[in-house]
Amino acid sequence: MRTFVAIVEMGSFVAAAKALGLTRSAAGKALSRLETHLGTRLLHRSTRTLSLTTDGQFFYERC
């Protein structure tokens, strides 16, 4: 959850990973594990943008 919150607040995997002392890959894997655990996508990802899904917004507000 900490990684997810950092990604949302910083707007990128790279910035969040750096702030948490992780690699970009580790941050991505942590988010994937969280999404698998919750059974839903939390972020829409493209090569240049990140945005919250409806479920992601709901989850973020509760974090």
mmCIF file of the N, C-alpha and C atoms, coordinates in Angstrom:
data_MODEL
# 
_entry.id   MODEL 
# 
loop_
_atom_site.group_PDB 
_atom_site.id 
_atom_site.type_symbol 
_atom_site.label_atom_id 
_atom_site.label_alt_id 
_atom_site.label_comp_id 
_atom_site.label_asym_id 
_atom_site.label_entity_id 
_atom_site.label_seq_id 
_atom_site.pdbx_PDB_ins_code 
_atom_site.Cartn_x 
_atom_site.Cartn_y 
_atom_site.Cartn_z 
_atom_site.occupancy 
_atom_site.B_iso_or_equiv 
_atom_site.pdbx_formal_charge 
_atom_site.auth_seq_id 
_atom_site.auth_comp_id 
_atom_site.auth_asym_id 
_atom_site.auth_atom_id 
_atom_site.pdbx_PDB_model_num 
ATOM 1   N N  . MET A 1 1  ? 0.829   -1.192 0.000   1.00 0.00 ? 1  MET A N  1 
ATOM 2   C CA . MET A 1 1  ? 0.000   0.000  0.000   1.00 0.00 ? 1  MET A CA 1 
ATOM 3   C C  . MET A 1 1  ? 0.871   1.251  0.000   1.00 0.00 ? 1  MET A C  1 
ATOM 4   N N  . ARG A 1 2  ? 1.976   1.193  0.705   1.00 0.00 ? 2  ARG A N  1 
ATOM 5   C CA . ARG A 1 2  ? 2.868   2.349  0.775   1.00 0.00 ? 2  ARG A CA 1 
ATOM 6   C C  . ARG A 1 2  ? 3.405   2.699  -0.611  1.00 0.00 ? 2  ARG A C  1 
ATOM 7   N N  . THR A 1 3  ? 3.734   1.680  -1.387  1.00 0.00 ? 3  THR A N  1 
ATOM 8   C CA . THR A 1 3  ? 4.237   1.914  -2.743  1.00 0.00 ? 3  THR A CA 1 
ATOM 9   C C  . THR A 1 3  ? 3.143   2.510  -3.617  1.00 0.00 ? 3  THR A C  1 
ATOM 10  N N  . PHE A 1 4  ? 1.938   1.982  -3.529  1.00 0.00 ? 4  PHE A N  1 
ATOM 11  C CA . PHE A 1 4  ? 0.812   2.503  -4.302  1.00 0.00 ? 4  PHE A CA 1 
ATOM 12  C C  . PHE A 1 4  ? 0.583   3.981  -3.991  1.00 0.00 ? 4  PHE A C  1 
ATOM 13  N N  . VAL A 1 5  ? 0.547   4.332  -2.731  1.00 0.00 ? 5  VAL A N  1 
ATOM 14  C CA . VAL A 1 5  ? 0.327   5.728  -2.327  1.00 0.00 ? 5  VAL A CA 1 
ATOM 15  C C  . VAL A 1 5  ? 1.444   6.621  -2.869  1.00 0.00 ? 5  VAL A C  1 
ATOM 16  N N  . ALA A 1 6  ? 2.678   6.162  -2.777  1.00 0.00 ? 6  ALA A N  1 
ATOM 17  C CA . ALA A 1 6  ? 3.803   6.949  -3.287  1.00 0.00 ? 6  ALA A CA 1 
ATOM 18  C C  . ALA A 1 6  ? 3.703   7.150  -4.794  1.00 0.00 ? 6  ALA A C  1 
ATOM 19  N N  . ILE A 1 7  ? 3.328   6.106  -5.526  1.00 0.00 ? 7  ILE A N  1 
ATOM 20  C CA . ILE A 1 7  ? 3.184   6.224  -6.979  1.00 0.00 ? 7  ILE A CA 1 
ATOM 21  C C  . ILE A 1 7  ? 2.115   7.256  -7.324  1.00 0.00 ? 7  ILE A C  1 
ATOM 22  N N  . VAL A 1 8  ? 0.979   7.187  -6.636  1.00 0.00 ? 8  VAL A N  1 
ATOM 23  C CA . VAL A 1 8  ? -0.114  8.130  -6.904  1.00 0.00 ? 8  VAL A CA 1 
ATOM 24  C C  . VAL A 1 8  ? 0.320   9.553  -6.567  1.00 0.00 ? 8  VAL A C  1 
ATOM 25  N N  . GLU A 1 9  ? 0.901   9.752  -5.412  1.00 0.00 ? 9  GLU A N  1 
ATOM 26  C CA . GLU A 1 9  ? 1.245   11.096 -4.970  1.00 0.00 ? 9  GLU A CA 1 
ATOM 27  C C  . GLU A 1 9  ? 2.392   11.709 -5.761  1.00 0.00 ? 9  GLU A C  1 
ATOM 28  N N  . MET A 1 10 ? 3.314   10.896 -6.229  1.00 0.00 ? 10 MET A N  1 
ATOM 29  C CA . MET A 1 10 ? 4.458   11.418 -6.978  1.00 0.00 ? 10 MET A CA 1 
ATOM 30  C C  . MET A 1 10 ? 4.234   11.390 -8.484  1.00 0.00 ? 10 MET A C  1 
ATOM 31  N N  . GLY A 1 11 ? 3.237   10.645 -8.908  1.00 0.00 ? 11 GLY A N  1 
ATOM 32  C CA . GLY A 1 11 ? 2.882   10.642 -10.321 1.00 0.00 ? 11 GLY A CA 1 
ATOM 33  C C  . GLY A 1 11 ? 3.736   9.782  -11.222 1.00 0.00 ? 11 GLY A C  1 
ATOM 34  N N  . SER A 1 12 ? 4.657   9.021  -10.639 1.00 0.00 ? 12 SER A N  1 
ATOM 35  C CA . SER A 1 12 ? 5.476   8.144  -11.473 1.00 0.00 ? 12 SER A CA 1 
ATOM 36  C C  . SER A 1 12 ? 6.060   7.009  -10.646 1.00 0.00 ? 12 SER A C  1 
ATOM 37  N N  . PHE A 1 13 ? 6.339   5.917  -11.351 1.00 0.00 ? 13 PHE A N  1 
ATOM 38  C CA . PHE A 1 13 ? 6.973   4.774  -10.709 1.00 0.00 ? 13 PHE A CA 1 
ATOM 39  C C  . PHE A 1 13 ? 8.407   5.116  -10.321 1.00 0.00 ? 13 PHE A C  1 
ATOM 40  N N  . VAL A 1 14 ? 9.106   5.828  -11.185 1.00 0.00 ? 14 VAL A N  1 
ATOM 41  C CA . VAL A 1 14 ? 10.512  6.149  -10.943 1.00 0.00 ? 14 VAL A CA 1 
ATOM 42  C C  . VAL A 1 14 ? 10.673  7.018  -9.698  1.00 0.00 ? 14 VAL A C  1 
ATOM 43  N N  . ALA A 1 15 ? 9.887   8.085  -9.598  1.00 0.00 ? 15 ALA A N  1 
ATOM 44  C CA . ALA A 1 15 ? 9.987   8.984  -8.443  1.00 0.00 ? 15 ALA A CA 1 
ATOM 45  C C  . ALA A 1 15 ? 9.596   8.267  -7.157  1.00 0.00 ? 15 ALA A C  1 
ATOM 46  N N  . ALA A 1 16 ? 8.539   7.469  -7.204  1.00 0.00 ? 16 ALA A N  1 
ATOM 47  C CA . ALA A 1 16 ? 8.108   6.740  -6.021  1.00 0.00 ? 16 ALA A CA 1 
ATOM 48  C C  . ALA A 1 16 ? 9.158   5.724  -5.592  1.00 0.00 ? 16 ALA A C  1 
ATOM 49  N N  . ALA A 1 17 ? 9.710   5.005  -6.549  1.00 0.00 ? 17 ALA A N  1 
ATOM 50  C CA . ALA A 1 17 ? 10.731  4.009  -6.234  1.00 0.00 ? 17 ALA A CA 1 
ATOM 51  C C  . ALA A 1 17 ? 11.945  4.671  -5.596  1.00 0.00 ? 17 ALA A C  1 
ATOM 52  N N  . LYS A 1 18 ? 12.367  5.789  -6.161  1.00 0.00 ? 18 LYS A N  1 
ATOM 53  C CA . LYS A 1 18 ? 13.527  6.506  -5.620  1.00 0.00 ? 18 LYS A CA 1 
ATOM 54  C C  . LYS A 1 18 ? 13.266  6.966  -4.190  1.00 0.00 ? 18 LYS A C  1 
ATOM 55  N N  . ALA A 1 19 ? 12.077  7.501  -3.942  1.00 0.00 ? 19 ALA A N  1 
ATOM 56  C CA . ALA A 1 19 ? 11.730  7.979  -2.599  1.00 0.00 ? 19 ALA A CA 1 
ATOM 57  C C  . ALA A 1 19 ? 11.675  6.841  -1.579  1.00 0.00 ? 19 ALA A C  1 
ATOM 58  N N  . LEU A 1 20 ? 11.298  5.657  -2.043  1.00 0.00 ? 20 LEU A N  1 
ATOM 59  C CA . LEU A 1 20 ? 11.171  4.512  -1.143  1.00 0.00 ? 20 LEU A CA 1 
ATOM 60  C C  . LEU A 1 20 ? 12.430  3.658  -1.087  1.00 0.00 ? 20 LEU A C  1 
ATOM 61  N N  . GLY A 1 21 ? 13.429  4.018  -1.873  1.00 0.00 ? 21 GLY A N  1 
ATOM 62  C CA . GLY A 1 21 ? 14.670  3.249  -1.893  1.00 0.00 ? 21 GLY A CA 1 
ATOM 63  C C  . GLY A 1 21 ? 14.535  1.931  -2.636  1.00 0.00 ? 21 GLY A C  1 
ATOM 64  N N  . LEU A 1 22 ? 13.656  1.910  -3.636  1.00 0.00 ? 22 LEU A N  1 
ATOM 65  C CA . LEU A 1 22 ? 13.427  0.710  -4.436  1.00 0.00 ? 22 LEU A CA 1 
ATOM 66  C C  . LEU A 1 22 ? 13.857  0.959  -5.874  1.00 0.00 ? 22 LEU A C  1 
ATOM 67  N N  . THR A 1 23 ? 13.925  -0.107 -6.644  1.00 0.00 ? 23 THR A N  1 
ATOM 68  C CA . THR A 1 23 ? 14.102  0.052  -8.081  1.00 0.00 ? 23 THR A CA 1 
ATOM 69  C C  . THR A 1 23 ? 12.729  0.270  -8.693  1.00 0.00 ? 23 THR A C  1 
ATOM 70  N N  . ARG A 1 24 ? 12.703  0.774  -9.913  1.00 0.00 ? 24 ARG A N  1 
ATOM 71  C CA . ARG A 1 24 ? 11.440  0.970  -10.619 1.00 0.00 ? 24 ARG A CA 1 
ATOM 72  C C  . ARG A 1 24 ? 10.738  -0.374 -10.803 1.00 0.00 ? 24 ARG A C  1 
ATOM 73  N N  . SER A 1 25 ? 11.517  -1.394 -11.080 1.00 0.00 ? 25 SER A N  1 
ATOM 74  C CA . SER A 1 25 ? 10.976  -2.736 -11.256 1.00 0.00 ? 25 SER A CA 1 
ATOM 75  C C  . SER A 1 25 ? 10.331  -3.250 -9.977  1.00 0.00 ? 25 SER A C  1 
ATOM 76  N N  . ALA A 1 26 ? 10.983  -3.042 -8.846  1.00 0.00 ? 26 ALA A N  1 
ATOM 77  C CA . ALA A 1 26 ? 10.439  -3.495 -7.564  1.00 0.00 ? 26 ALA A CA 1 
ATOM 78  C C  . ALA A 1 26 ? 9.133   -2.777 -7.241  1.00 0.00 ? 26 ALA A C  1 
ATOM 79  N N  . ALA A 1 27 ? 9.059   -1.484 -7.556  1.00 0.00 ? 27 ALA A N  1 
ATOM 80  C CA . ALA A 1 27 ? 7.827   -0.719 -7.322  1.00 0.00 ? 27 ALA A CA 1 
ATOM 81  C C  . ALA A 1 27 ? 6.707   -1.260 -8.204  1.00 0.00 ? 27 ALA A C  1 
ATOM 82  N N  . GLY A 1 28 ? 7.003   -1.543 -9.454  1.00 0.00 ? 28 GLY A N  1 
ATOM 83  C CA . GLY A 1 28 ? 6.008   -2.099 -10.370 1.00 0.00 ? 28 GLY A CA 1 
ATOM 84  C C  . GLY A 1 28 ? 5.516   -3.459 -9.917  1.00 0.00 ? 28 GLY A C  1 
ATOM 85  N N  . LYS A 1 29 ? 6.432   -4.287 -9.451  1.00 0.00 ? 29 LYS A N  1 
ATOM 86  C CA . LYS A 1 29 ? 6.049   -5.618 -8.966  1.00 0.00 ? 29 LYS A CA 1 
ATOM 87  C C  . LYS A 1 29 ? 5.211   -5.528 -7.698  1.00 0.00 ? 29 LYS A C  1 
ATOM 88  N N  . ALA A 1 30 ? 5.545   -4.583 -6.830  1.00 0.00 ? 30 ALA A N  1 
ATOM 89  C CA . ALA A 1 30 ? 4.755   -4.402 -5.605  1.00 0.00 ? 30 ALA A CA 1 
ATOM 90  C C  . ALA A 1 30 ? 3.330   -3.988 -5.953  1.00 0.00 ? 30 ALA A C  1 
ATOM 91  N N  . LEU A 1 31 ? 3.190   -3.083 -6.910  1.00 0.00 ? 31 LEU A N  1 
ATOM 92  C CA . LEU A 1 31 ? 1.858   -2.656 -7.335  1.00 0.00 ? 31 LEU A CA 1 
ATOM 93  C C  . LEU A 1 31 ? 1.104   -3.824 -7.976  1.00 0.00 ? 31 LEU A C  1 
ATOM 94  N N  . SER A 1 32 ? 1.768   -4.604 -8.795  1.00 0.00 ? 32 SER A N  1 
ATOM 95  C CA . SER A 1 32 ? 1.124   -5.759 -9.433  1.00 0.00 ? 32 SER A CA 1 
ATOM 96  C C  . SER A 1 32 ? 0.642   -6.767 -8.397  1.00 0.00 ? 32 SER A C  1 
ATOM 97  N N  . ARG A 1 33 ? 1.463   -7.005 -7.375  1.00 0.00 ? 33 ARG A N  1 
ATOM 98  C CA . ARG A 1 33 ? 1.054   -7.930 -6.303  1.00 0.00 ? 33 ARG A CA 1 
ATOM 99  C C  . ARG A 1 33 ? -0.168  -7.395 -5.559  1.00 0.00 ? 33 ARG A C  1 
ATOM 100 N N  . LEU A 1 34 ? -0.197  -6.095 -5.290  1.00 0.00 ? 34 LEU A N  1 
ATOM 101 C CA . LEU A 1 34 ? -1.334  -5.482 -4.611  1.00 0.00 ? 34 LEU A CA 1 
ATOM 102 C C  . LEU A 1 34 ? -2.593  -5.616 -5.464  1.00 0.00 ? 34 LEU A C  1 
ATOM 103 N N  . GLU A 1 35 ? -2.472  -5.330 -6.762  1.00 0.00 ? 35 GLU A N  1 
ATOM 104 C CA . GLU A 1 35 ? -3.624  -5.447 -7.659  1.00 0.00 ? 35 GLU A CA 1 
ATOM 105 C C  . GLU A 1 35 ? -4.119  -6.887 -7.724  1.00 0.00 ? 35 GLU A C  1 
ATOM 106 N N  . THR A 1 36 ? -3.211  -7.841 -7.759  1.00 0.00 ? 36 THR A N  1 
ATOM 107 C CA . THR A 1 36 ? -3.596  -9.250 -7.776  1.00 0.00 ? 36 THR A CA 1 
ATOM 108 C C  . THR A 1 36 ? -4.304  -9.619 -6.475  1.00 0.00 ? 36 THR A C  1 
ATOM 109 N N  . HIS A 1 37 ? -3.768  -9.164 -5.369  1.00 0.00 ? 37 HIS A N  1 
ATOM 110 C CA . HIS A 1 37 ? -4.371  -9.449 -4.054  1.00 0.00 ? 37 HIS A CA 1 
ATOM 111 C C  . HIS A 1 37 ? -5.780  -8.872 -3.961  1.00 0.00 ? 37 HIS A C  1 
ATOM 112 N N  . LEU A 1 38 ? -5.960  -7.653 -4.471  1.00 0.00 ? 38 LEU A N  1 
ATOM 113 C CA . LEU A 1 38 ? -7.270  -6.998 -4.408  1.00 0.00 ? 38 LEU A CA 1 
ATOM 114 C C  . LEU A 1 38 ? -8.208  -7.463 -5.513  1.00 0.00 ? 38 LEU A C  1 
ATOM 115 N N  . GLY A 1 39 ? -7.638  -8.041 -6.563  1.00 0.00 ? 39 GLY A N  1 
ATOM 116 C CA . GLY A 1 39 ? -8.457  -8.534 -7.665  1.00 0.00 ? 39 GLY A CA 1 
ATOM 117 C C  . GLY A 1 39 ? -8.973  -7.440 -8.575  1.00 0.00 ? 39 GLY A C  1 
ATOM 118 N N  . THR A 1 40 ? -8.239  -6.338 -8.673  1.00 0.00 ? 40 THR A N  1 
ATOM 119 C CA . THR A 1 40 ? -8.669  -5.224 -9.530  1.00 0.00 ? 40 THR A CA 1 
ATOM 120 C C  . THR A 1 40 ? -7.474  -4.389 -9.948  1.00 0.00 ? 40 THR A C  1 
ATOM 121 N N  . ARG A 1 41 ? -7.627  -3.662 -11.044 1.00 0.00 ? 41 ARG A N  1 
ATOM 122 C CA . ARG A 1 41 ? -6.602  -2.716 -11.478 1.00 0.00 ? 41 ARG A CA 1 
ATOM 123 C C  . ARG A 1 41 ? -6.780  -1.426 -10.695 1.00 0.00 ? 41 ARG A C  1 
ATOM 124 N N  . LEU A 1 42 ? -5.677  -0.858 -10.233 1.00 0.00 ? 42 LEU A N  1 
ATOM 125 C CA . LEU A 1 42 ? -5.728  0.387  -9.479  1.00 0.00 ? 42 LEU A CA 1 
ATOM 126 C C  . LEU A 1 42 ? -5.316  1.586  -10.320 1.00 0.00 ? 42 LEU A C  1 
ATOM 127 N N  . LEU A 1 43 ? -4.464  1.349  -11.320 1.00 0.00 ? 43 LEU A N  1 
ATOM 128 C CA . LEU A 1 43 ? -3.961  2.430  -12.160 1.00 0.00 ? 43 LEU A CA 1 
ATOM 129 C C  . LEU A 1 43 ? -4.104  2.080  -13.631 1.00 0.00 ? 43 LEU A C  1 
ATOM 130 N N  . HIS A 1 44 ? -4.452  3.098  -14.426 1.00 0.00 ? 44 HIS A N  1 
ATOM 131 C CA . HIS A 1 44 ? -4.344  2.995  -15.878 1.00 0.00 ? 44 HIS A CA 1 
ATOM 132 C C  . HIS A 1 44 ? -2.927  3.434  -16.190 1.00 0.00 ? 44 HIS A C  1 
ATOM 133 N N  . ARG A 1 45 ? -2.168  2.601  -16.901 1.00 0.00 ? 45 ARG A N  1 
ATOM 134 C CA . ARG A 1 45 ? -0.796  2.952  -17.214 1.00 0.00 ? 45 ARG A CA 1 
ATOM 135 C C  . ARG A 1 45 ? -0.612  3.045  -18.718 1.00 0.00 ? 45 ARG A C  1 
ATOM 136 N N  . SER A 1 46 ? 0.096   4.057  -19.139 1.00 0.00 ? 46 SER A N  1 
ATOM 137 C CA . SER A 1 46 ? 0.548   4.135  -20.524 1.00 0.00 ? 46 SER A CA 1 
ATOM 138 C C  . SER A 1 46 ? 2.022   4.506  -20.464 1.00 0.00 ? 46 SER A C  1 
ATOM 139 N N  . THR A 1 47 ? 2.646   4.654  -21.600 1.00 0.00 ? 47 THR A N  1 
ATOM 140 C CA . THR A 1 47 ? 4.075   4.961  -21.589 1.00 0.00 ? 47 THR A CA 1 
ATOM 141 C C  . THR A 1 47 ? 4.384   6.315  -20.980 1.00 0.00 ? 47 THR A C  1 
ATOM 142 N N  . ARG A 1 48 ? 3.409   7.222  -20.970 1.00 0.00 ? 48 ARG A N  1 
ATOM 143 C CA . ARG A 1 48 ? 3.683   8.574  -20.467 1.00 0.00 ? 48 ARG A CA 1 
ATOM 144 C C  . ARG A 1 48 ? 2.786   9.037  -19.324 1.00 0.00 ? 48 ARG A C  1 
ATOM 145 N N  . THR A 1 49 ? 1.706   8.350  -19.061 1.00 0.00 ? 49 THR A N  1 
ATOM 146 C CA . THR A 1 49 ? 0.788   8.832  -18.024 1.00 0.00 ? 49 THR A CA 1 
ATOM 147 C C  . THR A 1 49 ? 0.334   7.723  -17.091 1.00 0.00 ? 49 THR A C  1 
ATOM 148 N N  . LEU A 1 50 ? -0.038  8.140  -15.918 1.00 0.00 ? 50 LEU A N  1 
ATOM 149 C CA . LEU A 1 50 ? -0.670  7.268  -14.925 1.00 0.00 ? 50 LEU A CA 1 
ATOM 150 C C  . LEU A 1 50 ? -1.964  7.944  -14.497 1.00 0.00 ? 50 LEU A C  1 
ATOM 151 N N  . SER A 1 51 ? -3.009  7.178  -14.355 1.00 0.00 ? 51 SER A N  1 
ATOM 152 C CA . SER A 1 51 ? -4.246  7.723  -13.802 1.00 0.00 ? 51 SER A CA 1 
ATOM 153 C C  . SER A 1 51 ? -4.931  6.627  -13.001 1.00 0.00 ? 51 SER A C  1 
ATOM 154 N N  . LEU A 1 52 ? -5.655  7.045  -11.994 1.00 0.00 ? 52 LEU A N  1 
ATOM 155 C CA . LEU A 1 52 ? -6.356  6.101  -11.141 1.00 0.00 ? 52 LEU A CA 1 
ATOM 156 C C  . LEU A 1 52 ? -7.590  5.544  -11.839 1.00 0.00 ? 52 LEU A C  1 
ATOM 157 N N  . THR A 1 53 ? -7.837  4.270  -11.636 1.00 0.00 ? 53 THR A N  1 
ATOM 158 C CA . THR A 1 53 ? -9.107  3.694  -12.051 1.00 0.00 ? 53 THR A CA 1 
ATOM 159 C C  . THR A 1 53 ? -10.134 4.094  -10.999 1.00 0.00 ? 53 THR A C  1 
ATOM 160 N N  . THR A 1 54 ? -11.382 3.781  -11.225 1.00 0.00 ? 54 THR A N  1 
ATOM 161 C CA . THR A 1 54 ? -12.415 4.059  -10.219 1.00 0.00 ? 54 THR A CA 1 
ATOM 162 C C  . THR A 1 54 ? -12.097 3.311  -8.929  1.00 0.00 ? 54 THR A C  1 
ATOM 163 N N  . ASP A 1 55 ? -11.738 2.041  -9.048  1.00 0.00 ? 55 ASP A N  1 
ATOM 164 C CA . ASP A 1 55 ? -11.365 1.261  -7.867  1.00 0.00 ? 55 ASP A CA 1 
ATOM 165 C C  . ASP A 1 55 ? -10.106 1.825  -7.216  1.00 0.00 ? 55 ASP A C  1 
ATOM 166 N N  . GLY A 1 56 ? -9.170  2.291  -8.044  1.00 0.00 ? 56 GLY A N  1 
ATOM 167 C CA . GLY A 1 56 ? -7.945  2.885  -7.526  1.00 0.00 ? 56 GLY A CA 1 
ATOM 168 C C  . GLY A 1 56 ? -8.218  4.144  -6.732  1.00 0.00 ? 56 GLY A C  1 
ATOM 169 N N  . GLN A 1 57 ? -9.121  4.977  -7.204  1.00 0.00 ? 57 GLN A N  1 
ATOM 170 C CA . GLN A 1 57 ? -9.493  6.200  -6.484  1.00 0.00 ? 57 GLN A CA 1 
ATOM 171 C C  . GLN A 1 57 ? -10.130 5.857  -5.142  1.00 0.00 ? 57 GLN A C  1 
ATOM 172 N N  . PHE A 1 58 ? -11.042 4.891  -5.153  1.00 0.00 ? 58 PHE A N  1 
ATOM 173 C CA . PHE A 1 58 ? -11.703 4.455  -3.929  1.00 0.00 ? 58 PHE A CA 1 
ATOM 174 C C  . PHE A 1 58 ? -10.689 3.923  -2.930  1.00 0.00 ? 58 PHE A C  1 
ATOM 175 N N  . PHE A 1 59 ? -9.759  3.089  -3.393  1.00 0.00 ? 59 PHE A N  1 
ATOM 176 C CA . PHE A 1 59 ? -8.744  2.508  -2.525  1.00 0.00 ? 59 PHE A CA 1 
ATOM 177 C C  . PHE A 1 59 ? -7.796  3.582  -1.996  1.00 0.00 ? 59 PHE A C  1 
ATOM 178 N N  . TYR A 1 60 ? -7.376  4.510  -2.866  1.00 0.00 ? 60 TYR A N  1 
ATOM 179 C CA . TYR A 1 60 ? -6.458  5.583  -2.459  1.00 0.00 ? 60 TYR A CA 1 
ATOM 180 C C  . TYR A 1 60 ? -7.069  6.445  -1.365  1.00 0.00 ? 60 TYR A C  1 
ATOM 181 N N  . GLU A 1 61 ? -8.334  6.763  -1.488  1.00 0.00 ? 61 GLU A N  1 
ATOM 182 C CA . GLU A 1 61 ? -9.008  7.586  -0.479  1.00 0.00 ? 61 GLU A CA 1 
ATOM 183 C C  . GLU A 1 61 ? -9.040  6.911  0.880   1.00 0.00 ? 61 GLU A C  1 
ATOM 184 N N  . ARG A 1 62 ? -8.991  5.604  0.908   1.00 0.00 ? 62 ARG A N  1 
ATOM 185 C CA . ARG A 1 62 ? -9.008  4.871  2.171   1.00 0.00 ? 62 ARG A CA 1 
ATOM 186 C C  . ARG A 1 62 ? -7.624  4.567  2.723   1.00 0.00 ? 62 ARG A C  1 
ATOM 187 N N  . CYS A 1 63 ? -6.616  4.762  1.890   1.00 0.00 ? 63 CYS A N  1 
ATOM 188 C CA . CYS A 1 63 ? -5.228  4.546  2.360   1.00 0.00 ? 63 CYS A CA 1 
ATOM 189 C C  . CYS A 1 63 ? -4.806  5.716  3.234   1.00 0.00 ? 63 CYS A C  1 
# 
